Amino acid sequence: MKKSLYRSRAPLRVSFCGGGTDVSPYPEERGGVVLSATINKYAYASLAARDDERITITSLDYDVVAKYEHSDSVTFDGNLDLVKAVIKRLGGDSGLDLFIHSDAPPGSGLGSSSTLVVALIGAFKEWLSTPLTDYKIAELAYQIERTDMKIAGGRQDQYAATFGGFNFIEFGKDFTVVNPLRIKPSVLNELEYRLLLCYTGETRLSAGILKRQTDSYVSRKDEVVRALDGLKEDTTRMKNALLLGKLDQFGELLHEAWLKKKNLDQEISSTHIDGLYSVAREHGAVGGKILGAGGGGYLLTLCRFDRKHIVAEKLEKAGGQIVEFGFEFRGLDTWKAE
């Protein structure tokens, strides 16, 4: 008899401002905020139950397969460890086959690792018929990454991937609140029309950058504290500009926030990234930033509408790769495939 497949899909995100203020202990002590939107790039997971206790994990992106006789033999060895952590939390003693893939590699700055964890939780939820709210899914994903696996990072990506859409997310000592933004369709269309996403050609592991940033904050390094406080203010200003349809102001705030973000750690930018950004600004970008923790991944810029094609051409000549994208307003989706 043909077995059912339980599938899930969660969207990747672009974070416009506030990244860093969601990394503990800053939000617990001073309160953090992030402005982000999900896009039509995704992480996928498929789950099929087995009749025995064996477990197989297949990464379709990297053609990697891990096989185990039962859940007790699943070990953390640096290979697909986040997937294994979800199995440890939710799989019990059942045998299963898992298949995963993503539209962006880890270290891209689009929140791909956290989004994959959300997608995996979604597949287990569909299989087990577990009643989990969006908040519980996002928090579980956060706990698996930050507590179980002790991976340094914030908590915005798990919530963005689960809820989807444009959100102003607030982080406090004992709460996270996702505020969906009601932005005029004409403003969203114009924003999408003027944004340009460019792959820098480099990925990075964010944990080292975030650990140094956290250490600098904990030791009250004045430059880092000021930068985080300034980013929090810019996030609110950026949200207001978006709601009012003031996209030039939104782009200028992107630029101001990028300058502050570079003060969080010396490896957030690089000669290559600075070069690409200078090219973009020189040829018609109002503002922009590296997505995620920095050090590589994707450069996002807001361009003058009549210069976007020129900025794209110049960035590609400078070694970048333009990636088409659109906004995605749905969050985690799960379904059963017969």
N, C-alpha and C positions, 0 to 999 in steps of 0.2 A: 504494500500500500504506500502511495506517495505521501511523504511527510509534509506538514505545513511549515512554511517559513514565516518567521515573525520579523518584520522589517521596521527600520526607523531611519529618519532623516532629520538632521538638525542644521540650521544655517550658520555659516561663519559670520563674522562681524567686522565692521570698521568702527574704531573708537575715535571720536573726534577730539575729546578732551577729558581730562580728569584721571587718566591712567596713572597709577602710582598712589593716588589717594585712597585706593581700595585695598592696598597692601598693609596688613597688620604690622605694627600696632597703630599706624596713623588713624584709621577710621574709628578705632575704639577710643582714641584720646581726643581727636579733633573733628571727627566726622568727615566722611569722604563723599564725593559725587562724581559720576561719570555720565557723559553723553555719548551714546552709541547707536548704531543702526545695523541690522542684519542685511546680508546681501545674498544674491542668488548663486552662491557657492556653498557646498554642503559637506558634512561628514555623514557617512552611511554605516549602518550595522544591520546584519542579517543573522538570525539565530534559528537553528533547527535542533529540536530535541532528539536524542539518541535512545536506543533501547538498552544500551549498556552504559557503563560509567566513564567511558573515554571522552576526552575533551580535545578538540582540535581548534586552533585559531589560525585563520588564513588572512594575511594582509594582501589584498588584491593590488595595491599600489607597488609594493616592493617584492612581490612574489615570495613571501616568507610564510612558512607553515610551521607551527609548533604543535606537537602532539604529546598528550599525557594519558596515562592509563586511568587515572581518576583525579578528582579535585585535590586530594592530599598531596599528589606528586607535582602539582603546579608550583614552580619555584620562580623567584624573582632573580633574573640574571642579566637585566639590561635589554632584553629582547621582548617587546610587546608587554612591558610590565604594567602599564596603565590598564590594558585589557584584562590582564590577570587579576589586578586589584578589584575590578568590577565583578569578576567571576567569584573571587573570594567573598565579597560582600553579599552577592545576590544569587549565586549559582547553586548553593547547597551541595548535595552529593549527586546531582543529576548529571548524566552525560549530555554533551551538546557539541554542535559544530557552530563556530562563529566566523563570520566573514566581515571584514571592515575595509573601507576605503574612504579617501577624502579628496576634495578638489584642491587642497593646498597642503604643502608639506609642513611638518612640525618646524617651528622657528620662523614661520612666515610673517608673524605679527597679526594674523587674522583670527587668532584664538582657536587654532585647529585642534590642539591637544584637548583642551577643555570641552570643545564641541563634540569631539569623538566620545568622550566619557558620557556626555549627555545623551548622545545617540545610543550608546550601549545600554545605558539605564533604560532608555525608551524601549529598546528591544526586549529586555528582561521584563519590563512592566507589561508589555503586550502579551508576552508568553505566559507570565504568572498571573495575569489579570489583577495586578496589585494596584490598589487605589492610592496613587500618589498625586498630590497637587503639584502645580508648576513650582511653587516655592520649595516643596520638599525635594523635588527632583534636582533643582539647582543646588540646594544645600547639600544633598547627598553627593553630588558630583564634586563640590568643593571639599567635602570631608575626605573623599577618596583620594583626591590629589594632594591636598595640603596636610591632612592628618595621617592617613594610611601610608601614603608614599613619601610624605615629607618633601614635596616639591615646592620650592619657593614660588610665590606668586600671589596675585590678588583674587578677587571674587567676582569681577564684572563679567568675565567670559561665560561662566556657567549660567548666569541669569540671562544674559543676552541670547544665548543659544536656545535656552528653554522657552523664553517668552516671545522672542522675535519682535521685529518692528523697530520703531524709533522710541528710545526710552531715555529718560533722565533717572538714573538709579542712585539712590541715597544709601549710604552705609554708616551704621552707628555701632555702638558697643554691643547692643543686643538685638539689632534688627537690620534687615535689608529691605528696602521698599522700591519696587519697580513702578515708575510713573510713566505710562504710555503718553506720548505727545500727540496732540491733535493738530497736525500741520496741514495747511491748505494744500490740496492736490497740485495746484499750480506752482507752489513753492517747491514741493517735492520733485516735480517734473523738471523745474529749472535747476535745482540742486544736482539732480542726477545728470542733467545735460552738461553741467559745467565742471563736474568732478572728473578727475583723471587718476587712474590707478596704475602705478608703474612698479613692476618687480625689479628690484635692484640687482638681482642675480646672486644674492648672498642670503643664506639663512643663518640664524644664530640660536644658541641656547640662552634663554632669558634668565634662567635661575641665577647665574653669576652676577648679572647686572642688578637684578632685584635684591639679591642678598647684600651687595655693597650699598645699594640705595637705602635699604632698611637699616643696616649698621650705621650709616651716616645720619639717618633720622634719629635713631635711638641715642646716639652720642650727641645729638642736638647740634650737628654741623649747621651753622647758620644759613649757608647758601642753599642747602637742601631743604631745610624747613621753610625758608622763604619761597622757594620754587614750588613746593607742594601746596602751600597756602595760596600762592598766586594762581596755580593751576585750578584750584577749587573755585576761586573767584571767576576765572576765565570761563569755566564750564557753565556756570549760571548765566554769565553774559552771553555766551554762545547759544545757549538754549533760548534765551529771550530774543536774540537776533533771528534765530530760525523761526520761532513762533510769529514774529512780526514780519517775516519775509525779507529781512535785510541781509541779503546774501553777500554783498561786498563787505559789510561789517563782519559777517561770519568768517569770510576768508582772511580778513585782517587779524581777527582773533586767533585763527588757526596759526598764523605766522607768529604772533606774540607768544602763544602757548608753546610752540615748538622751541622757541628760544629759551623759555623757562625750563622745558623738559630736558634740554641738553645739559642743564646745570645739575641734574640728579646724579649723573655718572658720566665719566669721560668716554666710556665705550658705547654710549647711546647713539652717537653719530660716528662717522669715519670720514676720511678724505674722499672716498668714493661717494658716500651719501651726501656730504656737503657739496661736492661737485655737481651731482645730479640736481640737488635743490637749487643751487645757484643758476644752473641752466634754465630750470623751470621758471624761476623768478625773473630772470633776465628777459624771457621771451613771452611773458604774459600770465604767469601764475600769481594770483593775489596772495595766496598763502598755502601752507601745506605742512605735512609732518610725516615722520616714519611711524607706521602703525605698530602697536604692541610695545614691548619693553625697549625696542631699539636694537641697534647693532647690525641690522640687515632687514630682509623681508620686503615689505611693500611701502612705497612712497605714495601718499595720497595728496593731491593738490587740487585747489579750486582755481579755475582759470577764468579769465575774461572770455566770454562766449565766442568772440571773433578771433581768439588767439589759441584756443584749445588744440586745434589741429597742428598749429606750429609748435606748441609746447610738446605735443606727442612726438612729432618728427624729430625735434632736437634731443629729447630724452633718449629716443631709440638710437640716435647717432652717438650719444654719449655712453651707450652700453646698457640702457634700461630696456625693459620689455613691457609694452602697454598691454593691459589686461582689461577686456570689456567686462562690465558688470552692471547689475541693476539692483534696486532695493527689493528685499523680501520681507513681507509683513507677517508671515506666519512663523511660528517658532517650531518646537519639536513636533514632528508628525510620526505616528506609528500606525502600522496596519498589518493584517494577516494576509499572506499570499498562499493560496492553495496550490 
